[in-house]
Amino acid sequence: MPFIAIQLAASIVLILLVSWLALALKLGNDVRLKGEAEARELAQTAVCGFDPVDLALDRAGIGALLRDSQGRVMLLRRHGAQFAARILDSHAFARLDRNFLTVGTGEKTFGQITLDLGDKAQVWAASLRRLGN
């Protein structure tokens, strides 16, 4: 009987320790873009020399589209607890549905994302169509 009590107490202590560790490492947080400055910083970190001059943030903060002075367009999207970025090319997929723009890179592993861009959705959809030309 005492062994079972010790085992139970040790299990509870270890569960609390793992919970504290996950909290300390901020695992499982709902990661979102906090603003344009963070989106610009992530874009510059992802691709050296990419300096955004125009951007559209998703209203929920799950992604963004950014354009640099050379006309390159970058898709920034949430991937787990971090953000991933891809430069869009002629293989990019874009579908407009009112204020929502669904964007894909052509990479199966990167997938598609639907961004709520509000009034900017139509402008960005048109610019993505021009990538194919």
ABEGO torsion letter per residue (X at the ends): XAAAAAAAAAAAAAAAAAAAAAAAAGBGBBBBBAEAAAAAAAAAAABBGBBBABBBBBAAGABBBBBBAAGBBBBBBBBEABBBBBBBBAABBBBBBEABBBBBAGBAAAEBBBBBAEAAAAAAAAAAAAAAX
